[in-house]
Amino acid sequence: MNKYSLRLIAATTLSTALVACGSSSSSSSQSFKEEINSSTAVSEIINLTVIPAVDNFQQQTQQLLSDSNTFCDNINETTLLSAQNQWKTTAEAWYQYLPYNLGPSNNSPDLIEPEYIFIDALRLRGINYTDTVRNDLAAEIAKTEVVDPASFASKNFQRLGLLAAEVALFERSSDQSQLAADIVADYTANSNKCNALKGYSQQLAQRATNIQQSWKVDYKNTGSSFRNLLLNGTLDTVPGEGDTAADAQLILSTNEYMDYVHKRTIINDAGVLSGHSWQLVNAGLLSFEKMVEGTTGTTESFADLMQINSAGDLTTLRSNITRVKQTIADENEVDFYAATLDLDGNIKRELKNGLGINVGLNFSDGD
């Protein structure tokens, strides 16, 4: 007897509770076994892939803030390198989360500007705000009064985020020199540059904490976490939220991410000053693969369910994931964009169909 039959027998007496925990397909033809597997797989994706990504990003922003303060307390090339390396780690952590740009990052308490654009403005419209950040940073440095890092809370999203911290850490403001000695001299001569770096880092840490708290503690002042609302199928009780099920939201969000990656010149716009562009998109791809295949502790994965429902779709999906990995290893932009376009299509077709989801999703262009 295989593992799915055993789980089905064991689950029979718990069917009501398990199906209520986020089972999300609206197809009446789906078997009971598939309902159980889908429910478990979705719960494990949220708990073992998404939440760890949320926690990691929050932790890395806190470390970036600490390393920025250490650098400013003792300005030299060694402390600069530590802060630069931590920026890279933090940016990778963001890309691990970015395929799951759901409620806590894609909404805000005032429903006007979502959290994610204050972290990664490029994601909004694919606009590169590097020159905007440079000009704003130069203005902060030139101020005769001491710049208060706390004042950066009032800046608009085009002047904040990972990009702003990258500009501050990886180049001299006057001429964009990336020599460590020049950057160190820039900070030594301009104390307000350190205050600006602290402001950028503080805001990143605060936004990451906001996202984490919404996922795990309280979403939109409901008293319930987004995780629980999503998995319990009760998001529609929250003002402004719909009733799209958890597995459908995961597919929609990863589709939007892959669509964004292949439509925008992301290799030329994200992580450029740090020389970390390929590592960022690799982090996003591996996070998506983890959603499909599962991770340590996973007992049911989307891949398991696809193997039951449509093994050919799973083979196609896996093949194109491998193809994208190779284009990243080769650092081949043309092939990368083509391969991610195909993978975008795999999410819309093979992944959705292989999971038996039929909820009338409207796959957007990712803008």
C-alpha positions in Angstrom: 0.0 0.0 0.0 1.5 3.3 -1.0 1.9 6.4 1.3 -1.0 8.2 -0.2 -3.4 5.3 0.5 -2.2 5.0 4.0 -2.7 8.8 4.6 -6.1 8.6 3.0 -7.2 5.9 5.5 -5.7 7.7 8.4 -7.3 11.0 7.3 -10.8 9.6 6.9 -11.9 10.4 10.5 -10.4 13.9 10.2 -11.8 14.9 6.9 -13.8 17.9 8.0 -10.9 19.5 9.9 -8.3 18.9 7.2 -10.5 20.1 4.3 -11.2 23.2 6.3 -7.5 24.0 6.6 -7.1 25.7 3.3 -8.2 23.2 0.8 -8.8 25.3 -2.2 -9.8 23.7 -5.4 -13.3 24.5 -6.6 -13.4 21.5 -9.0 -16.2 19.2 -7.9 -14.5 16.4 -9.8 -11.4 16.4 -7.6 -11.1 13.2 -5.5 -11.0 13.2 -1.7 -7.4 12.0 -1.8 -6.4 15.0 -3.8 -8.3 17.4 -1.4 -6.3 16.0 1.5 -2.9 16.2 -0.3 -3.6 19.7 -1.6 -4.6 21.0 1.8 -1.5 19.5 3.5 0.8 20.7 0.7 -0.5 24.2 0.9 -0.1 24.4 4.7 3.4 23.0 4.4 4.4 25.5 1.7 3.2 28.4 3.9 4.8 27.0 7.1 8.0 25.5 5.7 8.8 27.8 2.8 7.0 31.2 3.0 7.2 31.9 6.7 10.9 31.0 6.9 11.5 33.4 4.0 9.6 36.1 5.9 11.6 35.5 9.0 14.9 35.4 7.2 14.3 38.7 5.5 13.4 40.3 8.7 16.5 38.9 10.4 18.8 40.0 7.6 17.5 43.6 7.6 18.2 43.7 11.3 21.7 42.5 10.7 22.1 45.1 7.9 21.1 47.8 10.4 23.6 46.5 12.9 26.4 46.3 10.4 25.6 49.8 9.1 25.8 51.2 12.6 29.1 49.3 13.2 30.5 50.7 10.0 29.5 54.3 10.9 31.0 53.9 14.4 34.3 52.7 13.0 34.6 53.7 9.3 37.2 51.6 7.5 37.4 49.2 4.6 36.8 46.1 6.7 33.6 47.3 8.3 32.5 48.6 4.9 33.0 45.2 3.3 31.0 43.6 6.1 28.1 46.0 5.5 28.3 45.5 1.7 28.2 41.7 2.1 25.3 41.9 4.5 23.4 44.0 1.9 23.9 41.2 -0.6 22.6 38.6 1.9 19.6 40.9 2.7 18.8 41.4 -1.0 18.9 37.6 -1.6 16.6 37.1 1.4 14.2 39.5 -0.2 14.2 37.6 -3.5 13.5 34.4 -1.6 10.3 36.0 -0.4 9.4 38.0 -3.5 7.6 35.1 -5.3 5.1 35.2 -2.4 4.2 38.9 -2.6 0.9 38.3 -0.9 -1.2 40.4 1.5 1.3 41.6 4.1 3.7 42.9 1.5 1.2 43.8 -1.2 -1.1 45.7 1.1 -0.7 48.4 3.7 -2.7 49.5 6.7 -4.0 52.6 4.8 -4.5 50.6 1.5 -2.6 53.3 -0.4 1.0 52.2 -0.8 2.0 48.6 -0.2 5.0 47.7 1.9 6.9 46.1 -1.0 7.4 49.2 -3.0 9.3 50.8 0.0 11.7 47.8 -0.2 11.9 47.2 -3.9 10.5 50.0 -6.1 11.7 48.3 -9.2 9.0 45.7 -8.8 6.2 48.2 -9.2 6.7 49.3 -12.8 10.2 48.2 -13.7 11.4 51.7 -13.3 15.1 52.1 -12.3 15.3 54.9 -9.6 19.0 54.9 -9.2 19.5 58.5 -10.3 16.6 59.6 -8.1 18.3 58.0 -5.1 21.7 59.4 -6.0 20.2 63.0 -6.2 18.3 62.6 -3.0 21.4 61.2 -1.2 23.5 64.0 -2.5 21.0 66.5 -1.1 21.1 64.8 2.3 24.9 64.9 2.4 25.0 68.6 1.5 22.7 69.7 4.3 24.5 71.9 6.9 22.3 70.5 9.7 22.7 67.1 11.1 20.4 64.7 9.3 18.1 62.7 11.5 17.8 59.0 10.3 14.3 58.9 11.7 13.2 61.5 9.2 13.6 59.0 6.4 10.3 57.5 7.5 8.6 60.4 5.6 10.4 59.8 2.3 8.6 58.4 -0.6 9.3 54.9 -2.0 11.5 56.0 -4.9 14.1 57.2 -2.4 14.2 54.3 -0.1 14.6 50.5 0.0 17.3 48.1 -1.0 18.4 50.3 -3.9 19.0 53.3 -1.6 21.1 51.2 0.8 23.0 49.8 -2.2 23.8 53.2 -3.7 25.0 54.4 -0.3 27.2 51.4 0.4 28.7 50.6 -3.1 29.7 54.0 -4.5 31.2 57.4 -3.7 28.4 59.9 -4.0 30.4 62.6 -6.0 31.5 60.5 -8.9 30.1 56.9 -8.4 33.6 55.5 -7.8 33.3 51.9 -6.4 36.8 51.7 -4.9 36.5 50.9 -1.2 39.1 53.6 -0.3 37.0 56.2 -2.1 33.8 55.1 -0.4 35.4 55.1 3.0 36.8 58.6 2.4 33.4 59.8 1.3 31.9 58.7 4.7 34.8 60.1 6.6 34.3 63.5 5.0 30.5 63.5 5.2 28.9 62.5 8.5 25.4 62.9 7.0 26.1 60.1 4.6 26.3 57.8 7.6 23.0 59.3 8.9 21.4 58.6 5.5 22.7 55.0 5.5 21.2 54.5 9.0 17.9 56.0 7.8 17.8 53.6 4.8 18.6 50.6 7.0 16.1 51.6 9.7 13.3 51.8 7.2 14.2 48.4 5.6 14.2 46.8 9.0 10.9 48.4 9.9 9.1 47.4 6.7 10.4 43.8 7.1 9.1 43.7 10.6 5.7 45.0 9.5 5.5 42.2 6.9 6.6 39.6 9.5 4.1 40.7 12.1 1.2 40.7 9.5 2.1 37.2 8.4 2.5 35.7 11.9 0.6 37.9 14.4 -2.0 40.4 13.3 -3.1 41.3 9.7 -4.9 44.6 9.2 -5.8 44.8 12.9 -8.0 41.7 12.7 -6.3 40.0 15.7 -5.5 37.1 13.4 -2.4 36.4 11.3 -2.5 36.4 7.6 -1.2 32.9 7.7 -4.2 31.7 9.7 -6.7 33.7 7.7 -5.2 32.3 4.4 -5.1 28.7 5.5 -8.4 28.7 7.2 -10.1 30.2 4.2 -11.4 33.2 6.1 -9.6 36.1 4.3 -13.0 37.1 2.8 -14.0 38.3 6.3 -11.3 41.0 6.2 -12.4 44.3 4.5 -10.8 44.7 1.1 -9.9 41.0 0.8 -11.4 38.5 -1.6 -12.1 34.8 -1.3 -9.3 33.5 -3.5 -8.1 30.2 -2.0 -4.6 29.6 -0.7 -3.3 27.4 -3.5 -4.7 29.8 -6.1 -3.0 32.7 -4.4 0.4 30.9 -4.4 0.1 30.2 -8.1 -1.0 33.7 -8.9 1.8 35.3 -6.9 4.5 33.1 -8.4 3.1 33.7 -11.9 3.3 37.5 -11.3 6.9 37.1 -10.1 8.0 35.1 -13.1 6.1 37.4 -15.4 7.9 40.4 -13.8 11.3 38.7 -14.1 11.0 37.9 -17.8 9.4 41.2 -18.9 11.7 43.6 -17.1 15.4 44.1 -17.7 16.0 42.9 -14.2 19.6 41.7 -14.7 20.5 45.2 -15.8 18.5 47.0 -13.0 18.6 44.9 -9.8 21.7 44.5 -7.8 23.9 46.1 -10.4 26.1 48.3 -8.2 26.8 45.3 -5.9 27.4 43.0 -8.9 24.8 40.6 -7.4 22.1 40.5 -10.1 22.4 36.8 -11.0 22.5 35.7 -7.4 19.2 37.6 -6.7 17.3 35.9 -9.6 18.8 32.6 -8.6 17.4 33.1 -5.0 13.9 33.7 -6.5 14.1 30.6 -8.7 15.2 28.3 -5.9 12.4 29.6 -3.7 9.9 28.9 -6.4 11.4 25.4 -6.8 11.1 24.9 -3.1 7.4 25.7 -3.3 7.0 23.0 -6.0 9.2 20.3 -4.5 9.0 20.9 -0.8 11.8 21.2 1.7 13.1 19.7 5.0 10.0 18.5 6.9 7.7 18.4 3.9 5.4 15.4 3.9 3.2 16.4 0.9 4.3 18.7 -1.9 2.8 20.2 -5.0 5.2 17.8 -6.9 3.6 14.8 -5.1 0.2 15.9 -6.1 1.2 16.6 -9.7 2.8 13.2 -9.9 -0.6 11.7 -9.1 -2.7 14.0 -11.3 -0.4 14.6 -14.3 3.1 13.3 -14.3 3.8 14.8 -17.7 3.1 18.3 -16.5 5.5 17.8 -13.6 8.2 16.6 -16.0 7.7 19.7 -18.1 7.8 22.0 -15.1 10.9 20.4 -13.7 12.7 20.5 -17.1 12.2 24.3 -17.4 13.3 25.0 -13.9 16.5 23.2 -14.7 16.8 25.2 -17.9 16.4 28.5 -16.1 19.1 27.3 -13.6 21.5 26.7 -16.5 20.9 30.2 -18.0 21.7 31.7 -14.6 24.9 29.6 -14.2 25.9 30.7 -17.7 24.9 34.3 -17.0 23.1 34.4 -20.4 20.6 37.2 -20.4 18.9 36.3 -23.7 18.4 32.7 -22.7 17.4 33.6 -19.2 14.5 35.9 -20.3 13.3 33.3 -22.8 13.5 30.5 -20.2 11.6 32.4 -17.6 9.0 33.3 -20.1 8.5 29.6 -20.7 8.4 28.9 -16.9 5.8 31.7 -16.6 3.7 29.7 -19.0 4.3 26.5 -17.1 2.9 28.1 -14.0 -0.3 29.1 -15.8 -0.7 25.7 -17.5 1.2 22.8 -16.1 1.3 23.8 -12.5 -2.3 24.9 -12.3 -3.6 22.0 -14.3 -1.4 19.4 -12.6 -2.8 20.5 -9.2 -6.4 20.3 -10.5 -7.1 23.9 -9.7 -10.1 25.5 -11.5 -10.9 28.9 -9.9 -10.9 31.2 -12.9 -7.6 32.9 -12.1 -6.9 36.1 -14.0 -3.2 36.0 -14.6 -1.9 39.5 -14.8 1.2 41.0 -16.3 2.8 41.4 -13.0 2.8 45.2 -12.9 
